[in-house]
Amino acid sequence: MKRSRSLMIMMLCISLFFVLSCAASAFAYPARGDLQNTGNFPIKTLPRGIFAWKFDTGSKVTGAPIVDENMVYAANHNGEVYALSISNGSVKWKFQCDGSILGSVAVDKDRVYVGTFAQRVYALDKRTGSAIWSTKVDGPILAGLAISDNTVYVGCNDGSFYAINAKDGKHKWQVKAYRGFQNMPAFAEGFVFVGSFGGRFHALDPKSGSERWGGNTEGPMRGAPLYANGRVYYVTDNGYVHAVKLKGVIPIWHKNVGAPLGSSPAYVDKVLYIGGQDGKLYAVNADSGNVIWSFEAGGPIGSSPVHAGGVLYFGSNDANLYAVDLKGNLLWKYESNGDIVADPALGEGMVVFATMRGSVYAIK
C-alpha cells in the first residue's frame, strides 16, 4: 500500500511539473527577454546568420517584434498589428489600430496589447486578432508596453505612466511626470522602475503608483532601465550610466561613456552592453562603470542588444544586424533593406528584427 501511494505521489508530481512547464512555455518572451529588462533570452539553439524569410508590412517598424513560441507579433507606423508564423512569415491575422504604433506590443497567454500615437491602448485576442477592449490615455505612446501580474503598464509622451487592468482595460492608477515617458518599465523586488523624458528616475509601488524613491538625472531617459544582481541600472540620452544598489537605495556610480546613448542596456555576467549614437557598442563594467571595450558598427546604434549563449545581437542605422561575442569580436552580420532602430528578438534557433522600410526579417 505504501509503495502504491509513493508511486501515485511521484506520478502526480511528474504530471504537475509537465503542466507547469507547458504553462510557462505558453507565455511570450518580453521585448527585453525578461521583466527585469536584462536583454537575456533563454534559448538553446543560436541563429547562425542564414536568411529564413522576410515579410513587408508596408510602413516603418520601430518597435521590437515579439516572439511567442510559433508566432511573431509586430506592429508598424500605419497602425497595423501582424501575427506572423515564425516558420515562414505567413500572416495569421492583421488588426488595424486608430494611429501609428511606435513601440513594441506586449503578449501574455491569451492577448496582445498595443499602444498607439493616437493615445489609445488595445487588448487583442491572440488567436484571432479581434479587439477585446480599448482605453484612452492622456498622451501619445512612443515606447513599448509591459505586462506583469495581470496589469498592463504604459507611458505617454507629455503625459502619464499608467497601470491598466489587463482583463477589462480599466485604469488602476496613473502618475504624471515632466515631459512624460518614452521608455519601457522594469519589474523587480516589488518595484516598477521607469524613467521620464524630463530626466527623473522613478521607483514606483505597483499597487498604488506612489513613488517609493527616485532621483533626477542628467538628461532625458529613453533607454529602458534594468535590474540585475541587486542593482538598478539606467541610462540617459546624453551618455550617462547609473548604478544604484536597491537595498538601502545607495548610488554606486554614475559615469559618462563619452557618447550619446541610443539603446537600452543589456546585462551579462557583470557587464553592461549599450549602443551609442556614435556607432559603437560599449561594454561597461557593471561594478565600476568603466568602459571595457567598444565595437564599431557602420552607423548609430538605437537597436538595443539582446543576448543568448555568449552572443550579442543588435541592429544599426547602417542596415546591418550584428552578432558579436562578449569580447567584442564580430561573428557575423546580415545586411537588410533599411535602418534598424527596433530591438531584435530571439526565438529558438532564430533572431527576428525589423527595419525602417517596414520589413520583418527572420534569420536562422
MARLOKE-24288 format. One record per residue (C-alpha): x, y, z. Coordinates in Angstrom, 3 decimals. Layout:
<nodes>
+----------+----------+----------+
|        X |        Y |        Z |
+----------+----------+----------+
|        X |        Y |        Z |
...
+----------+----------+----------+
</nodes>
This chain:
<nodes>
+----------+----------+----------+
|        X |        Y |        Z |
+----------+----------+----------+
|    0.000 |    0.000 |    0.000 |
|    2.810 |    2.378 |    0.923 |
|    4.544 |    1.545 |   -2.316 |
|    1.406 |    2.279 |   -4.353 |
|    0.883 |    5.565 |   -2.536 |
|    4.513 |    6.620 |   -3.146 |
|    4.200 |    5.731 |   -6.814 |
|    0.960 |    7.720 |   -7.072 |
|    2.556 |   10.793 |   -5.425 |
|    5.536 |   10.552 |   -7.755 |
|    3.258 |   10.384 |  -10.827 |
|    1.260 |   13.382 |   -9.595 |
|    4.471 |   15.391 |   -9.150 |
|    5.626 |   14.493 |  -12.655 |
|    2.224 |   15.466 |  -14.075 |
|    2.244 |   18.761 |  -12.192 |
|    5.756 |   19.531 |  -13.436 |
|    4.655 |   18.821 |  -17.011 |
|    1.595 |   21.067 |  -16.698 |
|    3.597 |   23.906 |  -15.195 |
|    6.276 |   23.563 |  -17.862 |
|    3.662 |   23.755 |  -20.602 |
|    2.013 |   26.752 |  -18.941 |
|    5.338 |   28.581 |  -18.639 |
|    6.171 |   27.927 |  -22.280 |
|    2.834 |   29.372 |  -23.354 |
|    3.991 |   32.886 |  -22.495 |
|    5.974 |   35.047 |  -24.888 |
|    9.356 |   36.454 |  -24.050 |
|    9.044 |   40.153 |  -23.134 |
|   10.678 |   42.632 |  -25.506 |
|   13.867 |   42.728 |  -23.402 |
|   13.881 |   38.973 |  -22.706 |
|   12.569 |   39.169 |  -19.128 |
|   10.678 |   41.562 |  -16.885 |
|   13.952 |   42.858 |  -15.434 |
|   14.927 |   44.080 |  -18.942 |
|   18.333 |   42.345 |  -18.885 |
|   18.177 |   41.524 |  -22.595 |
|   18.778 |   37.812 |  -21.959 |
|   16.753 |   35.212 |  -23.872 |
|   16.875 |   31.594 |  -22.568 |
|   17.186 |   29.886 |  -25.940 |
|   19.388 |   26.835 |  -26.524 |
|   19.934 |   26.917 |  -30.298 |
|   21.617 |   30.075 |  -31.599 |
|   20.958 |   31.630 |  -35.025 |
|   23.891 |   31.364 |  -37.459 |
|   23.210 |   34.253 |  -39.819 |
|   21.239 |   32.388 |  -42.518 |
|   18.215 |   34.068 |  -44.125 |
|   14.911 |   32.343 |  -43.308 |
|   12.178 |   34.745 |  -44.501 |
|   11.135 |   38.382 |  -44.888 |
|    7.689 |   39.964 |  -44.584 |
|    6.928 |   43.529 |  -45.738 |
|    4.402 |   45.363 |  -43.564 |
|    4.256 |   48.452 |  -45.789 |
|    5.322 |   51.000 |  -43.157 |
|    8.165 |   51.778 |  -40.720 |
|    8.699 |   49.402 |  -37.806 |
|   10.371 |   50.945 |  -34.746 |
|    9.080 |   48.625 |  -32.001 |
|   10.683 |   45.285 |  -31.233 |
|    8.956 |   42.213 |  -32.668 |
|    7.753 |   39.755 |  -30.026 |
|    8.434 |   36.034 |  -30.407 |
|    5.822 |   33.756 |  -28.854 |
|    6.549 |   30.087 |  -29.484 |
|    5.475 |   29.610 |  -33.133 |
|    4.368 |   33.205 |  -33.744 |
|    5.908 |   36.637 |  -34.249 |
|    3.924 |   39.767 |  -33.383 |
|    4.971 |   43.054 |  -34.991 |
|    3.374 |   46.485 |  -35.478 |
|    4.092 |   49.443 |  -37.746 |
|    3.591 |   53.189 |  -38.215 |
|    0.431 |   52.556 |  -40.262 |
|   -1.159 |   51.298 |  -37.044 |
|   -1.253 |   47.673 |  -38.175 |
|   -0.564 |   44.730 |  -35.852 |
|    0.526 |   41.490 |  -37.532 |
|    0.605 |   37.926 |  -36.256 |
|    3.143 |   36.022 |  -38.382 |
|    4.179 |   32.384 |  -38.479 |
|    7.749 |   32.095 |  -37.200 |
|    8.418 |   29.243 |  -39.637 |
|    7.698 |   31.128 |  -42.879 |
|    6.387 |   34.654 |  -42.121 |
|    2.851 |   33.968 |  -43.350 |
|    0.102 |   36.198 |  -41.919 |
|   -2.259 |   34.592 |  -39.440 |
|   -4.160 |   37.812 |  -38.766 |
|   -3.888 |   41.608 |  -39.006 |
|   -5.566 |   44.301 |  -36.890 |
|   -5.878 |   47.990 |  -37.760 |
|   -5.484 |   50.438 |  -34.855 |
|   -6.506 |   54.101 |  -34.770 |
|   -2.979 |   55.522 |  -35.006 |
|    0.702 |   54.836 |  -35.530 |
|    2.389 |   52.192 |  -33.384 |
|    5.935 |   53.238 |  -32.488 |
|    6.808 |   50.804 |  -29.680 |
|    6.652 |   47.065 |  -29.162 |
|    3.489 |   45.161 |  -28.326 |
|    3.202 |   43.004 |  -25.192 |
|    1.857 |   39.457 |  -25.145 |
|    0.519 |   37.170 |  -22.425 |
|   -1.156 |   33.772 |  -22.575 |
|   -4.311 |   34.942 |  -24.344 |
|   -3.879 |   38.509 |  -25.542 |
|   -1.741 |   41.012 |  -27.436 |
|   -1.559 |   44.544 |  -26.021 |
|   -0.653 |   47.560 |  -28.128 |
|   -0.428 |   51.329 |  -27.638 |
|   -0.786 |   53.999 |  -30.319 |
|    0.313 |   57.539 |  -31.073 |
|   -3.406 |   58.383 |  -31.085 |
|   -3.439 |   57.885 |  -27.290 |
|   -5.185 |   54.525 |  -27.102 |
|   -4.316 |   51.087 |  -25.668 |
|   -5.828 |   47.930 |  -27.168 |
|   -6.164 |   44.351 |  -25.986 |
|   -6.470 |   41.874 |  -28.870 |
|   -7.355 |   38.204 |  -28.889 |
|   -4.080 |   36.379 |  -29.574 |
|   -5.754 |   33.670 |  -31.667 |
|   -7.976 |   35.812 |  -33.896 |
|   -6.706 |   39.410 |  -33.639 |
|  -10.145 |   40.731 |  -32.701 |
|  -10.367 |   43.622 |  -30.221 |
|  -11.384 |   42.726 |  -26.664 |
|  -11.171 |   46.215 |  -25.198 |
|   -9.547 |   49.601 |  -25.777 |
|   -8.988 |   52.561 |  -23.494 |
|   -7.929 |   56.181 |  -23.881 |
|   -4.790 |   57.639 |  -22.251 |
|   -3.554 |   61.225 |  -21.950 |
|   -0.688 |   61.306 |  -24.445 |
|    0.915 |   59.671 |  -27.492 |
|    2.547 |   56.308 |  -26.780 |
|    6.099 |   56.184 |  -28.153 |
|    7.556 |   53.183 |  -26.295 |
|    6.613 |   49.558 |  -25.748 |
|    4.096 |   48.248 |  -23.236 |
|    4.837 |   45.729 |  -20.499 |
|    2.599 |   43.315 |  -18.647 |
|    3.101 |   41.975 |  -15.122 |
|    0.638 |   40.443 |  -12.657 |
|   -2.354 |   40.927 |  -14.974 |
|   -1.572 |   44.630 |  -15.289 |
|   -0.541 |   46.500 |  -18.439 |
|    1.996 |   49.284 |  -17.864 |
|    2.451 |   52.027 |  -20.429 |
|    3.927 |   55.521 |  -20.524 |
|    2.779 |   58.514 |  -22.572 |
|    4.866 |   61.283 |  -24.088 |
|    3.966 |   64.593 |  -22.398 |
|    1.544 |   62.581 |  -20.296 |
|    1.243 |   59.947 |  -17.593 |
|    2.515 |   56.485 |  -16.780 |
|   -0.428 |   54.094 |  -16.418 |
|   -1.278 |   50.811 |  -14.757 |
|   -4.256 |   49.256 |  -16.583 |
|   -6.228 |   46.157 |  -15.654 |
|   -5.374 |   43.588 |  -18.349 |
|   -8.789 |   41.920 |  -18.010 |
|  -11.094 |   44.841 |  -18.740 |
|   -8.956 |   47.895 |  -19.596 |
|   -9.914 |   49.876 |  -16.512 |
|   -7.268 |   52.260 |  -15.191 |
|   -5.808 |   51.310 |  -11.810 |
|   -3.634 |   54.401 |  -11.384 |
|   -1.596 |   56.961 |  -13.290 |
|    1.491 |   59.026 |  -12.472 |
|    2.407 |   62.285 |  -14.185 |
|    5.943 |   63.495 |  -14.875 |
|    7.515 |   66.438 |  -16.655 |
|    7.605 |   65.713 |  -20.429 |
|    6.108 |   62.271 |  -19.841 |
|    7.578 |   58.839 |  -20.525 |
|    9.342 |   57.307 |  -23.510 |
|   10.717 |   54.022 |  -22.158 |
|    9.517 |   50.622 |  -21.053 |
|    9.486 |   49.738 |  -17.326 |
|   11.377 |   47.012 |  -15.475 |
|    9.972 |   44.966 |  -12.576 |
|   11.856 |   43.580 |   -9.581 |
|   11.679 |   43.238 |   -5.805 |
|    8.190 |   44.734 |   -5.604 |
|    9.027 |   47.847 |   -7.644 |
|    8.169 |   49.230 |  -11.064 |
|   11.198 |   51.089 |  -12.449 |
|   10.703 |   53.677 |  -15.178 |
|   12.417 |   56.850 |  -16.352 |
|   10.775 |   60.046 |  -17.562 |
|   11.823 |   62.021 |  -20.617 |
|   12.081 |   65.072 |  -18.380 |
|   15.039 |   63.484 |  -16.598 |
|   13.811 |   61.679 |  -13.483 |
|   14.130 |   58.037 |  -12.466 |
|   11.089 |   56.599 |  -10.660 |
|   10.779 |   53.524 |   -8.419 |
|    7.020 |   53.061 |   -8.095 |
|    4.728 |   50.939 |   -5.959 |
|    2.936 |   48.599 |   -8.415 |
|   -0.275 |   48.674 |   -6.351 |
|   -0.696 |   52.423 |   -5.940 |
|    1.756 |   54.103 |   -8.310 |
|    3.271 |   56.127 |   -5.467 |
|    6.963 |   56.931 |   -5.832 |
|    8.862 |   54.979 |   -3.184 |
|   12.132 |   56.560 |   -4.243 |
|   13.578 |   58.347 |   -7.245 |
|   16.089 |   60.886 |   -8.413 |
|   16.821 |   63.458 |  -11.079 |
|   19.163 |   62.532 |  -13.929 |
|   21.477 |   64.486 |  -16.219 |
|   19.195 |   64.169 |  -19.221 |
|   16.188 |   62.540 |  -20.888 |
|   15.679 |   58.787 |  -20.490 |
|   14.576 |   56.743 |  -23.478 |
|   16.535 |   53.553 |  -22.799 |
|   14.707 |   51.058 |  -20.588 |
|   16.062 |   50.586 |  -17.020 |
|   17.192 |   47.139 |  -15.907 |
|   17.596 |   45.232 |  -12.654 |
|   20.331 |   42.662 |  -12.044 |
|   22.314 |   41.323 |   -9.113 |
|   20.623 |   43.572 |   -6.527 |
|   21.195 |   46.728 |   -8.551 |
|   19.216 |   49.018 |  -10.814 |
|   20.933 |   50.390 |  -13.913 |
|   19.640 |   53.169 |  -16.129 |
|   20.995 |   55.370 |  -18.903 |
|   20.360 |   58.877 |  -20.213 |
|   20.359 |   60.055 |  -23.806 |
|   23.398 |   62.281 |  -23.222 |
|   25.690 |   59.400 |  -22.314 |
|   25.414 |   58.807 |  -18.560 |
|   25.016 |   55.379 |  -16.998 |
|   23.827 |   55.000 |  -13.379 |
|   24.144 |   52.103 |  -10.933 |
|   22.105 |   52.071 |   -7.708 |
|   22.151 |   49.360 |   -5.037 |
|   18.499 |   48.616 |   -4.405 |
|   18.814 |   47.646 |   -0.742 |
|   19.152 |   50.955 |    1.058 |
|   18.924 |   52.867 |   -2.255 |
|   22.652 |   53.544 |   -2.383 |
|   24.101 |   55.187 |   -5.518 |
|   27.207 |   53.210 |   -6.530 |
|   28.447 |   55.089 |   -9.566 |
|   27.374 |   57.213 |  -12.496 |
|   29.679 |   57.807 |  -15.434 |
|   29.605 |   59.172 |  -18.952 |
|   30.723 |   56.702 |  -21.619 |
|   31.805 |   59.556 |  -23.871 |
|   28.981 |   59.471 |  -26.414 |
|   25.204 |   59.970 |  -26.583 |
|   23.428 |   56.670 |  -25.938 |
|   20.758 |   55.336 |  -28.253 |
|   19.730 |   51.996 |  -26.802 |
|   18.583 |   50.228 |  -23.676 |
|   21.369 |   48.340 |  -21.871 |
|   21.756 |   44.570 |  -21.685 |
|   23.396 |   42.790 |  -18.731 |
|   25.538 |   39.656 |  -18.938 |
|   27.917 |   38.438 |  -16.200 |
|   28.503 |   41.832 |  -14.551 |
|   28.930 |   43.686 |  -17.833 |
|   26.508 |   46.175 |  -19.396 |
|   26.247 |   46.398 |  -23.179 |
|   24.872 |   49.662 |  -24.603 |
|   24.522 |   51.072 |  -28.113 |
|   25.784 |   54.579 |  -28.842 |
|   24.719 |   57.224 |  -31.320 |
|   28.378 |   57.361 |  -32.376 |
|   28.001 |   53.905 |  -33.916 |
|   29.754 |   51.993 |  -31.135 |
|   28.529 |   49.175 |  -28.918 |
|   30.015 |   49.764 |  -25.446 |
|   30.864 |   47.082 |  -22.896 |
|   30.782 |   48.711 |  -19.442 |
|   31.942 |   47.094 |  -16.206 |
|   28.793 |   46.890 |  -14.055 |
|   30.799 |   47.229 |  -10.810 |
|   32.883 |   50.268 |  -11.739 |
|   31.258 |   51.940 |  -14.746 |
|   34.498 |   51.784 |  -16.723 |
|   34.362 |   51.018 |  -20.438 |
|   35.984 |   47.634 |  -21.126 |
|   35.787 |   47.651 |  -24.910 |
|   33.789 |   49.069 |  -27.805 |
|   32.765 |   47.593 |  -31.131 |
|   32.303 |   49.921 |  -34.101 |
|   29.319 |   49.398 |  -36.392 |
|   28.690 |   51.339 |  -39.578 |
|   26.084 |   53.693 |  -38.116 |
|   24.297 |   54.826 |  -34.933 |
|   23.003 |   52.043 |  -32.688 |
|   19.465 |   52.614 |  -31.425 |
|   18.609 |   48.920 |  -31.601 |
|   19.208 |   47.569 |  -28.095 |
|   21.423 |   44.480 |  -27.808 |
|   19.924 |   41.130 |  -26.797 |
|   21.912 |   38.118 |  -25.604 |
|   21.898 |   34.336 |  -25.670 |
|   24.690 |   31.787 |  -25.343 |
|   27.566 |   34.263 |  -25.276 |
|   26.408 |   36.189 |  -28.355 |
|   25.030 |   39.740 |  -28.570 |
|   22.608 |   40.642 |  -31.377 |
|   21.783 |   44.238 |  -32.336 |
|   20.999 |   46.383 |  -35.358 |
|   22.376 |   49.661 |  -36.677 |
|   21.404 |   52.510 |  -38.956 |
|   23.821 |   51.004 |  -41.492 |
|   21.086 |   48.379 |  -42.170 |
|   23.116 |   45.517 |  -40.685 |
|   22.144 |   43.116 |  -37.934 |
|   25.298 |   42.206 |  -35.990 |
|   26.221 |   39.111 |  -33.981 |
|   29.164 |   39.871 |  -31.680 |
|   30.726 |   37.775 |  -28.925 |
|   31.199 |   39.020 |  -25.364 |
|   34.745 |   40.168 |  -26.128 |
|   33.650 |   42.410 |  -28.976 |
|   34.550 |   40.119 |  -31.882 |
|   32.291 |   40.074 |  -34.924 |
|   30.833 |   36.613 |  -35.521 |
|   28.595 |   37.503 |  -38.475 |
|   26.382 |   40.261 |  -39.816 |
|   23.366 |   40.321 |  -42.089 |
|   22.553 |   43.250 |  -44.389 |
|   18.877 |   44.211 |  -44.556 |
|   16.964 |   46.715 |  -46.684 |
|   16.985 |   49.652 |  -44.268 |
|   17.952 |   51.263 |  -40.958 |
|   17.369 |   49.061 |  -37.920 |
|   16.223 |   51.014 |  -34.867 |
|   13.922 |   48.397 |  -33.297 |
|   15.369 |   45.907 |  -30.816 |
|   15.765 |   42.387 |  -32.206 |
|   14.027 |   39.403 |  -30.575 |
|   15.237 |   35.843 |  -30.131 |
|   13.380 |   32.578 |  -30.528 |
|   14.709 |   29.041 |  -30.584 |
|   17.303 |   28.991 |  -33.392 |
|   16.060 |   32.319 |  -34.763 |
|   16.628 |   36.079 |  -34.477 |
|   13.804 |   38.324 |  -35.683 |
|   14.264 |   42.028 |  -36.420 |
|   12.554 |   44.832 |  -38.354 |
|   13.616 |   47.796 |  -40.465 |
|   12.554 |   51.370 |  -41.096 |
|   11.390 |   50.232 |  -44.525 |
|    8.753 |   48.124 |  -42.804 |
|   10.249 |   44.689 |  -43.304 |
|   10.350 |   41.960 |  -40.671 |
|   13.256 |   39.512 |  -41.090 |
|   13.884 |   36.104 |  -39.589 |
|   17.472 |   34.853 |  -39.585 |
|   18.246 |   31.288 |  -38.511 |
+----------+----------+----------+
</nodes>
